[in-house]
Amino acid sequence: MRLLIATDAWHPQVNGVVRSLENMAAAGAAFGFETVFLTHQDFASVPLPGYREIRLAYATKRHVARLWDDLRPTHVHISTEGTVGYATRRYCLAHCRPFTTSYHTRFPEYLSARAPVPEAWSYAWLRRFHGASNGTMVSTPSLERDLDARGFTKLMRWTRGVDTDLFQPRPTNAPEPADLAGLPRPIFLSVGRLAVEKNLEAFLRLDLPGTKVVIGDGPDRARLAAIDPGARFLGTRTGADLAALYAGADVFVFPSLTDTFGIVLLEALACGVPVAAYPVTGPLDVIGGSGAGILDHDLRAAAMAALDLPRARCRAEALSYTWAESARQFYDNIAVAHGTVPARRPALETQAEAAIHLG
């Protein structure tokens, strides 16, 4: 079986959508699937104004038709609602091809933060977009309840995972990362895209002791850096470098009010770092009553209280999230929505087994 994933979110973007799709593709063979992608790289594209790392593709149904014979998919998943996703949706509907979708991003809230677009209009469009699919994958119970209340149908659960071999607590007596060495403690860390919808301003305006450290880049960097001149902005970091910076922090602060999950929450927990966040979709589901973080509408109070949480509890909570289980849910959803049963191996039971199959 060959699964086509159509997505507007792809390299060079660094975000949770891209990481999730990469992990699903890596796991495909274990579930009887070869995975191919349709992205902005397959079309002419231009940088999104004010957000150059995001490419806006000139994708149409006719362009998708030209590529279809080479792609030869037996199953289709549309990951995003951008031009690539919309063109693929139009082609599938015109040719009576079933497909699934996923709901990664609260675009109505994002748009309302950037422009005077009523959320009701955006949700009506998204409801129509996803309503044509055989199933819409959502990452958390609270998001599923919210979308169900807004009239979305055929919702399917697809959780996320974390590489607990890469993201680990700092070994005893290991030196601090050079970027953190000598900074006043405690270190409050935030990781994510530097854009208005991430609400990083709320973090930077907190009156906290020690040092605020921000990892990531984006169109809002200059404005955010001016809010707190004492904060350290380290730019985009990946791999072992990113993991070491997580592990060197005292508290991970997640100020977003609009993320649907927040893979960075799992990465912080896997490094033994407690989380401070608002009690909203994403943190409510990932942190909840786990004791691995503090959720409070007073973000400063949450950040200060998180300092007292045991780091071992954070690590233990992260170990319950694996990319293997995420892949099992994803491919089971694909099979159910398309009316097929994948010829897959038994579910992977441990993170070590997952690492073998996911490369």
PLY file of the C-alpha trace (Angstrom):
ply
format ascii 1.0
element vertex 359
property float x
property float y
property float z
element edge 358
property int vertex1
property int vertex2
end_header
0.00 0.00 0.00
1.17 3.50 -0.77
0.13 6.46 1.36
0.26 9.97 -0.06
0.62 12.68 2.58
-0.23 16.14 1.22
1.13 18.90 3.42
1.90 22.61 3.24
4.07 22.27 6.37
7.43 20.87 5.32
11.13 21.67 5.29
12.70 24.15 5.89
10.03 24.69 8.53
10.89 23.40 12.00
7.69 22.58 13.86
5.60 19.83 15.40
3.69 19.08 12.19
6.89 18.38 10.25
8.33 16.24 13.07
5.11 14.25 13.35
4.93 13.53 9.62
8.60 12.55 9.47
8.04 10.00 12.22
4.92 8.62 10.57
6.76 8.15 7.28
9.65 6.40 9.04
7.21 3.96 10.67
5.17 3.25 7.53
6.90 0.01 6.52
6.07 -1.59 9.87
2.40 -1.07 9.05
2.54 -2.21 5.43
2.79 1.27 3.87
5.20 3.05 1.60
4.83 6.78 2.22
5.24 9.55 -0.35
4.80 13.29 0.11
3.21 16.11 -1.86
4.55 19.43 -0.55
5.29 23.00 -1.64
8.52 21.62 -3.11
6.47 19.97 -5.89
5.05 23.29 -7.08
6.17 26.81 -7.84
6.00 28.75 -4.57
6.75 32.09 -2.96
7.62 33.00 0.64
4.63 33.92 2.76
4.78 37.72 3.28
6.21 38.45 6.71
7.05 34.78 7.28
9.69 33.78 4.74
10.35 30.26 6.02
6.78 29.31 5.10
6.31 28.75 1.36
2.99 29.47 -0.34
2.61 26.98 -3.19
0.84 27.68 -6.48
-0.95 24.34 -6.21
-4.09 23.54 -8.21
-6.20 20.47 -8.88
-4.71 20.35 -12.40
-1.16 20.34 -10.99
-2.05 17.50 -8.64
-3.53 15.53 -11.55
-0.24 15.79 -13.44
1.65 14.31 -10.49
-0.88 11.62 -9.57
0.28 8.90 -11.97
3.83 9.10 -10.64
2.67 9.10 -7.02
0.22 6.17 -7.50
-1.28 6.31 -3.99
-3.69 3.72 -2.64
-4.44 5.92 0.40
-4.44 9.70 0.89
-3.94 11.82 3.99
-4.25 15.61 3.81
-2.30 17.08 6.69
-2.90 20.82 6.26
-5.55 23.18 4.95
-3.22 25.29 2.79
-2.97 25.44 -0.98
-1.37 21.99 -1.31
-3.96 20.42 0.95
-6.85 22.21 -0.72
-5.74 21.25 -4.25
-5.34 17.61 -3.20
-8.77 17.67 -1.59
-10.32 19.03 -4.79
-8.67 16.31 -6.87
-9.84 13.55 -4.50
-13.42 14.82 -4.49
-13.47 15.16 -8.30
-12.24 11.56 -8.70
-14.18 10.01 -5.79
-10.98 9.15 -3.91
-11.38 8.75 -0.13
-8.99 10.66 2.11
-8.34 11.53 5.72
-7.32 14.89 7.19
-5.72 16.08 10.41
-6.36 19.18 12.48
-2.97 20.50 13.66
-3.45 24.23 13.99
-6.08 26.56 15.41
-6.09 28.82 12.37
-9.21 30.75 13.45
-7.41 31.93 16.59
-4.20 32.56 14.65
-6.03 34.66 12.07
-7.90 36.66 14.66
-4.55 37.46 16.33
-3.21 38.84 13.05
-6.26 40.28 11.26
-9.90 41.18 12.02
-11.32 37.87 10.72
-14.24 36.53 12.83
-13.43 33.10 14.24
-16.91 31.87 13.27
-16.12 32.42 9.57
-12.84 30.52 9.80
-14.42 27.62 11.68
-17.20 27.40 9.10
-14.61 27.06 6.32
-12.58 24.49 8.26
-15.71 22.49 9.08
-16.47 22.30 5.36
-12.85 21.43 4.48
-12.63 18.54 6.94
-16.24 17.46 6.58
-15.51 16.02 3.13
-12.95 13.57 4.54
-13.52 10.03 5.78
-12.00 11.00 9.11
-10.26 13.94 10.79
-7.41 13.15 13.17
-7.03 15.22 16.35
-4.30 14.95 18.95
-6.09 15.29 22.29
-9.40 14.61 24.05
-9.99 18.30 24.80
-9.49 19.27 21.15
-11.85 16.50 20.09
-14.52 17.78 22.48
-14.04 21.36 21.28
-14.31 20.49 17.59
-17.26 18.18 18.21
-19.07 21.07 19.91
-18.33 23.20 16.83
-19.99 20.69 14.50
-16.96 18.75 13.23
-17.69 15.07 12.54
-15.80 11.78 12.04
-13.11 12.75 14.53
-10.31 10.22 15.17
-7.60 10.29 17.87
-3.93 10.56 16.90
-1.54 11.29 19.76
2.10 12.38 19.48
5.39 11.01 20.78
8.91 11.95 21.79
12.34 10.44 21.22
13.33 9.64 24.81
16.74 8.41 23.67
17.62 11.85 22.30
15.79 13.92 24.91
17.19 12.85 28.28
18.01 14.43 31.64
21.54 15.79 31.92
23.90 13.14 33.31
25.24 13.75 36.82
28.35 15.95 36.79
27.96 16.70 33.07
28.99 20.28 32.23
26.40 22.91 31.47
25.80 23.74 27.80
28.04 26.65 26.83
25.02 28.85 26.05
23.74 28.47 29.60
27.03 28.50 31.52
27.23 31.31 34.04
23.64 32.53 33.56
21.83 33.48 36.76
19.57 30.69 37.99
16.84 29.59 37.78
16.68 29.28 33.99
13.17 29.54 32.53
13.16 28.17 28.99
10.69 28.51 26.12
11.02 26.81 22.73
8.94 27.56 19.66
8.25 29.71 16.64
8.69 33.41 17.34
5.33 34.55 16.03
2.47 36.50 17.58
0.15 33.49 17.87
2.60 31.72 20.23
1.97 34.36 22.92
5.65 34.56 23.90
5.08 38.13 24.99
3.24 36.76 28.03
6.37 34.84 29.04
8.77 37.72 28.42
6.72 40.15 30.49
6.78 37.90 33.57
8.70 39.19 36.59
10.86 36.12 37.23
14.16 35.61 39.01
17.15 34.21 37.15
17.22 34.16 33.33
14.70 33.71 30.54
16.00 31.75 27.55
14.17 31.54 24.22
14.96 28.99 21.48
13.46 29.41 18.03
13.13 32.00 15.32
10.41 33.74 13.38
9.00 37.04 12.17
8.32 38.41 15.67
11.87 38.08 16.99
12.87 41.75 16.95
9.70 42.88 18.74
9.96 40.12 21.34
13.64 40.78 22.04
12.81 44.41 22.83
10.29 43.42 25.51
12.91 41.95 27.84
16.49 42.96 26.97
17.76 40.57 29.65
16.30 37.49 27.94
18.66 35.30 25.91
17.53 34.49 22.36
19.49 31.50 21.01
17.85 31.05 17.60
16.85 27.71 16.12
18.48 24.64 17.65
17.99 20.98 16.78
19.12 17.47 17.71
21.51 16.88 20.59
22.19 20.63 20.91
18.51 21.31 21.55
18.20 18.36 23.94
21.16 19.59 26.02
19.62 23.05 26.32
16.32 21.57 27.49
18.11 19.44 30.07
20.02 22.48 31.35
16.87 24.45 32.16
15.02 24.56 35.49
11.48 25.15 34.17
9.95 25.01 30.71
7.40 27.80 30.18
4.75 27.25 27.50
2.70 30.43 27.08
0.69 29.39 23.99
-3.09 29.59 24.18
-3.75 28.10 20.74
-1.54 25.02 20.22
-3.45 21.79 19.72
-0.80 19.63 21.44
2.73 20.99 21.90
5.42 18.38 21.18
7.88 20.71 22.95
6.06 19.84 26.19
7.04 16.20 25.76
10.61 17.12 24.84
10.97 19.17 28.02
9.46 16.45 30.19
11.71 13.80 28.62
14.69 15.93 29.73
13.30 15.99 33.27
12.18 19.62 33.09
8.86 20.57 34.74
6.36 22.60 32.73
4.52 25.82 33.51
1.58 26.60 31.22
-1.94 27.91 30.99
-4.78 25.40 31.56
-5.77 25.18 27.87
-5.95 22.54 25.12
-2.57 20.84 24.82
-1.17 21.41 28.32
-4.42 20.16 29.89
-4.06 16.88 28.03
-0.29 16.43 28.23
0.24 17.68 31.79
-3.21 17.36 33.37
-2.89 15.96 36.88
0.39 14.16 36.18
2.41 16.17 38.70
4.92 16.94 35.94
3.89 20.58 35.60
1.79 23.41 36.94
-1.17 24.82 35.01
-2.46 28.19 36.12
-4.03 31.25 34.54
-1.33 33.12 36.51
1.68 32.02 34.44
4.19 33.50 36.88
2.69 31.54 39.75
2.86 28.39 37.62
6.52 29.01 36.74
7.55 29.57 40.33
5.63 26.54 41.63
7.11 24.31 38.92
10.57 24.86 40.44
9.62 22.52 43.28
8.49 19.58 41.13
10.66 16.43 41.04
12.45 16.03 37.73
12.15 12.23 37.87
8.37 12.56 37.72
8.65 14.62 34.54
10.83 11.99 32.87
8.45 9.22 33.92
5.50 11.02 32.35
7.33 11.48 29.03
8.11 7.76 28.85
4.39 7.06 28.37
4.48 8.84 24.98
6.20 7.01 22.10
6.29 7.58 18.37
5.52 3.87 18.01
2.10 4.30 19.65
1.52 7.49 17.66
2.22 5.58 14.43
-0.08 2.73 15.44
-2.96 5.16 15.92
-2.18 7.01 12.69
-2.05 3.95 10.45
-5.04 2.31 12.15
-7.00 5.48 11.41
-5.85 5.41 7.78
-6.95 1.78 7.44
-10.34 2.29 9.09
-11.14 5.44 7.09
-10.21 3.78 3.78
-11.87 0.47 4.58
-8.63 -1.54 4.47
-6.66 -3.56 7.00
-2.90 -2.88 6.91
-0.55 -5.86 6.88
1.45 -4.63 9.83
3.67 -6.05 12.49
2.47 -6.32 16.11
2.37 -3.07 18.03
5.79 -1.99 19.27
5.90 -2.26 23.03
9.01 -0.40 24.08
10.86 2.73 23.18
13.89 0.62 22.26
11.82 -1.39 19.76
10.37 1.83 18.42
13.86 3.25 17.88
14.79 0.18 15.83
11.79 0.47 13.54
11.82 4.25 13.29
15.52 4.36 12.40
0 1
1 2
2 3
3 4
4 5
5 6
6 7
7 8
8 9
9 10
10 11
11 12
12 13
13 14
14 15
15 16
16 17
17 18
18 19
19 20
20 21
21 22
22 23
23 24
24 25
25 26
26 27
27 28
28 29
29 30
30 31
31 32
32 33
33 34
34 35
35 36
36 37
37 38
38 39
39 40
40 41
41 42
42 43
43 44
44 45
45 46
46 47
47 48
48 49
49 50
50 51
51 52
52 53
53 54
54 55
55 56
56 57
57 58
58 59
59 60
60 61
61 62
62 63
63 64
64 65
65 66
66 67
67 68
68 69
69 70
70 71
71 72
72 73
73 74
74 75
75 76
76 77
77 78
78 79
79 80
80 81
81 82
82 83
83 84
84 85
85 86
86 87
87 88
88 89
89 90
90 91
91 92
92 93
93 94
94 95
95 96
96 97
97 98
98 99
99 100
100 101
101 102
102 103
103 104
104 105
105 106
106 107
107 108
108 109
109 110
110 111
111 112
112 113
113 114
114 115
115 116
116 117
117 118
118 119
119 120
120 121
121 122
122 123
123 124
124 125
125 126
126 127
127 128
128 129
129 130
130 131
131 132
132 133
133 134
134 135
135 136
136 137
137 138
138 139
139 140
140 141
141 142
142 143
143 144
144 145
145 146
146 147
147 148
148 149
149 150
150 151
151 152
152 153
153 154
154 155
155 156
156 157
157 158
158 159
159 160
160 161
161 162
162 163
163 164
164 165
165 166
166 167
167 168
168 169
169 170
170 171
171 172
172 173
173 174
174 175
175 176
176 177
177 178
178 179
179 180
180 181
181 182
182 183
183 184
184 185
185 186
186 187
187 188
188 189
189 190
190 191
191 192
192 193
193 194
194 195
195 196
196 197
197 198
198 199
199 200
200 201
201 202
202 203
203 204
204 205
205 206
206 207
207 208
208 209
209 210
210 211
211 212
212 213
213 214
214 215
215 216
216 217
217 218
218 219
219 220
220 221
221 222
222 223
223 224
224 225
225 226
226 227
227 228
228 229
229 230
230 231
231 232
232 233
233 234
234 235
235 236
236 237
237 238
238 239
239 240
240 241
241 242
242 243
243 244
244 245
245 246
246 247
247 248
248 249
249 250
250 251
251 252
252 253
253 254
254 255
255 256
256 257
257 258
258 259
259 260
260 261
261 262
262 263
263 264
264 265
265 266
266 267
267 268
268 269
269 270
270 271
271 272
272 273
273 274
274 275
275 276
276 277
277 278
278 279
279 280
280 281
281 282
282 283
283 284
284 285
285 286
286 287
287 288
288 289
289 290
290 291
291 292
292 293
293 294
294 295
295 296
296 297
297 298
298 299
299 300
300 301
301 302
302 303
303 304
304 305
305 306
306 307
307 308
308 309
309 310
310 311
311 312
312 313
313 314
314 315
315 316
316 317
317 318
318 319
319 320
320 321
321 322
322 323
323 324
324 325
325 326
326 327
327 328
328 329
329 330
330 331
331 332
332 333
333 334
334 335
335 336
336 337
337 338
338 339
339 340
340 341
341 342
342 343
343 344
344 345
345 346
346 347
347 348
348 349
349 350
350 351
351 352
352 353
353 354
354 355
355 356
356 357
357 358
